[in-house]
Amino acid sequence: MAAQFPVRGDVDYHIGMLHGALRQSGTNHYAPFTLDELRETHYDYWALGHIHKPEVLQEQPPIVYAGTIQGRHKNEAGEHGYTLVRSQDTRLVPSFVPVNPVDWVTLAITVTDQQSETELIDLVFEQLSRLTDETTFKLVSLTLTNVEALPGQVVAQLNNGNWFDRLSQLQEDQYEANRCWIYETHSQPAATDIHYSQLDAEFWKAAQADVFTGDELTKAAGKKLLSYPFLADHLLASTTLEDTQERAENELLQQARLEADDHAD
């Protein structure tokens, strides 16, 4: 499209308006152009559209994306507004004017100790208050890192969404004063290779001891499985998960030896 614009005419100011994207190597853009193509027209100002983020591609003569006056989603964070252009001598000089009533921001909090659910919420609200200003309402994406420092019960509440539900209920009474709203949360360990099942090994061992008992295994087996004599003998004789595992391994080993003897014969 840039090639279709005429060269500068005999006028006080010649302004070009183009909806397109700066051409980049290996990228397929909408109505692509190069800065050289725009410079060759010798216009006094290029007002560009298509990119939603305000950006000045060249100071003089100005080649400017005004952007949108409001970021529409979290990928359009930061100030948004319009470009006011004034004439100074023989030049056109742009200035950015922010007007967006809402800003999308990210709040990252690193957990440092064994905090309860309530203490963690208090910490979040404390950090949230530092984002408050009089000009824009903040929509906040919250990221909690180093969550392995939290008690296992709190981590479970983070994972199943109960903690966020409680946070949202408390926000309803404070969002107008804070001019902030947390619309999503992410929790992650400090190291990506940490598994949540390792956060509280003692808890899992205690649960195993309560669940994998002889009585519980017998209930889980039911009448159908217990109708097989070899299963009934092992399950009824086992008192722990380790006993069952050991008996199963011995049974498999004995069966393997029998099959090996059959093949040898």
C-alpha positions in Angstrom: 0.0 0.0 0.0 2.9 2.4 0.7 3.9 2.4 -2.9 0.4 3.8 -3.9 1.0 7.1 -2.0 2.0 10.1 -4.1 5.1 12.1 -3.4 4.8 15.3 -1.4 2.7 18.0 -3.0 3.2 21.8 -3.0 1.4 22.3 0.3 2.3 23.6 3.8 2.0 20.2 5.4 1.5 16.8 3.7 0.3 14.0 6.0 0.0 10.4 5.2 -2.3 7.9 7.0 -1.6 4.2 6.6 -3.0 1.1 8.2 -0.3 -1.5 8.1 2.8 -3.1 9.8 6.5 -2.4 9.5 8.0 -5.1 7.3 10.3 -7.5 9.1 12.4 -10.3 7.7 10.6 -13.7 7.6 7.3 -12.2 9.0 4.0 -12.0 7.2 2.5 -8.6 8.1 -0.7 -6.9 7.1 -0.1 -4.2 4.5 3.7 -4.3 5.1 5.9 -1.2 4.5 9.4 -0.1 5.1 10.6 3.2 6.6 12.5 3.9 3.4 9.2 3.7 1.5 7.7 6.3 3.8 10.7 8.6 3.8 10.8 8.7 0.0 7.5 10.5 0.0 9.0 13.4 1.9 5.8 13.8 3.9 5.7 16.0 7.0 3.9 13.4 9.1 2.9 9.7 8.9 0.0 8.7 11.1 0.0 4.9 11.4 -2.7 2.4 12.4 -2.9 -1.3 13.1 -0.4 -1.7 16.0 -2.3 -1.1 19.3 0.8 -0.1 21.3 1.9 3.6 21.0 5.3 3.7 19.2 7.4 6.3 17.5 9.2 4.7 14.5 11.0 7.9 13.6 11.3 11.3 15.2 11.7 13.6 12.2 9.8 13.6 10.1 7.5 11.8 12.6 6.3 8.3 11.7 4.0 7.4 14.6 1.7 4.7 15.8 -0.8 6.4 18.1 -2.1 3.0 19.3 -5.4 2.4 20.9 -6.8 4.7 23.6 -7.5 1.6 25.9 -5.7 -1.7 26.2 -8.3 -4.4 25.4 -6.6 -7.3 27.2 -3.6 -8.3 29.3 -1.3 -8.4 26.3 -2.0 -4.7 25.7 -0.6 -3.5 29.1 0.9 -0.1 29.7 -0.3 3.5 28.9 -2.6 4.0 26.0 -3.9 7.3 24.7 -3.8 9.6 21.6 -1.1 11.6 19.8 -1.5 15.3 19.9 0.3 17.0 17.0 1.3 20.7 17.0 3.0 22.8 14.4 6.3 24.4 15.4 7.8 26.6 12.7 7.9 24.3 9.7 7.7 21.1 11.5 4.9 18.9 13.0 5.7 17.8 16.5 3.8 14.9 18.2 3.2 14.3 21.9 1.6 11.4 23.6 -1.4 12.0 25.9 -2.4 9.0 28.1 -6.2 8.6 28.6 -6.8 4.9 29.4 -9.0 4.5 32.4 -7.9 0.9 33.0 -4.4 -0.6 33.0 -3.4 -4.2 32.8 -0.5 -5.0 35.2 1.4 -8.0 36.6 2.1 -8.4 40.3 4.8 -10.9 41.2 5.2 -12.0 44.9 7.8 -14.3 46.1 6.7 -16.4 49.2 9.4 -16.5 51.8 8.0 -18.5 54.8 5.3 -20.8 56.0 2.3 -18.5 55.7 -1.3 -19.5 56.4 -4.1 -18.8 53.8 -5.1 -15.6 55.7 -1.5 -14.4 56.0 -0.9 -14.9 52.3 -4.0 -12.9 51.4 -2.8 -10.1 53.8 0.6 -10.1 52.0 -1.1 -9.8 48.6 -3.3 -6.9 49.7 -0.3 -5.1 51.1 1.6 -5.4 47.8 -1.6 -4.5 45.9 -1.9 -1.2 47.8 1.4 -0.1 46.3 -0.1 -0.2 42.8 -2.9 2.3 43.7 -3.0 5.6 42.0 -5.6 8.2 41.1 -5.4 8.0 37.3 -6.1 4.4 36.3 -7.9 1.3 37.6 -5.6 -1.7 37.7 -6.6 -5.1 36.5 -3.9 -7.4 38.0 -2.5 -10.7 37.0 -1.0 -12.2 40.2 2.0 -14.6 40.2 3.1 -16.3 43.4 6.6 -17.9 43.2 8.5 -20.1 45.6 5.2 -21.7 46.7 7.1 -24.7 48.0 7.8 -22.6 51.1 4.1 -22.7 51.9 2.4 -25.4 54.0 1.0 -28.3 52.0 -2.6 -27.4 52.9 -2.2 -23.8 51.5 -0.6 -25.2 48.3 -3.6 -27.5 47.9 -6.0 -24.5 48.3 -4.0 -22.7 45.6 -4.2 -25.6 43.3 -7.9 -26.3 43.6 -8.9 -22.6 43.3 -10.4 -22.3 46.8 -7.8 -19.7 47.9 -8.5 -17.5 44.8 -12.3 -17.7 45.5 -11.7 -16.5 49.0 -9.5 -13.7 47.7 -12.1 -12.6 45.3 -14.8 -12.4 48.0 -12.6 -10.2 50.1 -11.7 -8.0 47.1 -15.4 -7.0 46.7 -15.2 -4.8 49.8 -11.9 -3.2 48.9 -11.6 -2.8 45.1 -13.1 0.7 44.9 -10.7 2.0 47.5 -7.7 0.2 46.1 -8.7 0.8 42.5 -7.4 -2.6 41.8 -8.8 -6.1 40.9 -6.9 -9.4 40.7 -8.6 -11.2 37.9 -6.3 -14.3 37.7 -3.5 -15.9 39.8 -0.6 -18.2 38.9 1.4 -20.2 41.4 4.7 -21.8 40.6 7.7 -23.2 42.5 11.1 -21.5 42.5 12.5 -24.4 40.4 10.5 -25.8 37.5 11.5 -29.4 38.3 9.9 -29.4 41.8 6.8 -31.7 42.0 4.0 -30.7 44.3 3.9 -34.3 45.7 7.3 -33.6 47.3 6.2 -30.5 49.2 5.1 -32.4 52.3 6.4 -36.0 52.2 5.3 -36.7 55.8 1.7 -35.8 54.9 1.7 -38.4 52.1 3.3 -41.1 54.2 0.6 -40.5 56.9 -2.1 -40.7 54.3 -0.7 -43.9 52.9 -0.6 -45.5 56.4 -4.3 -44.6 56.9 -5.5 -45.7 53.5 -3.5 -48.8 52.5 -4.4 -51.0 55.5 -5.6 -54.6 55.3 -9.2 -53.6 56.0 -9.2 -50.8 53.4 -7.6 -53.1 50.8 -10.2 -55.8 51.5 -13.0 -53.2 51.1 -11.6 -51.9 47.9 -11.2 -55.5 46.5 -14.9 -56.3 47.1 -16.5 -59.7 46.7 -15.6 -60.1 43.1 -11.8 -59.9 43.5 -12.0 -61.9 46.8 -13.7 -64.7 45.0 -10.3 -65.6 43.6 -8.5 -67.7 46.2 -5.0 -66.5 45.5 -6.1 -62.8 45.8 -8.1 -63.5 49.0 -5.1 -65.3 50.6 -2.8 -62.4 50.0 -5.2 -59.5 50.8 -6.6 -61.1 53.9 -3.1 -61.9 55.1 -1.7 -58.4 54.3 -1.8 -55.7 56.9 0.2 -53.0 55.0 0.8 -51.8 51.5 4.4 -53.0 51.8 3.2 -56.5 52.7 1.0 -56.6 49.6 3.8 -55.4 47.4 6.2 -58.0 48.8 3.7 -60.8 48.4 2.9 -59.7 44.8 6.6 -59.6 43.9 7.1 -63.1 45.4 4.1 -64.4 43.5 5.4 -63.0 40.2 8.9 -64.3 40.8 7.6 -67.8 41.6 5.4 -67.7 38.5 8.4 -66.6 36.3 10.5 -69.5 37.6 7.7 -72.0 36.9 7.4 -70.7 33.3 11.2 -70.9 32.9 11.2 -74.6 34.1 8.4 -75.4 31.6 10.4 -74.0 28.8 13.5 -75.9 29.9 11.6 -79.2 29.8 
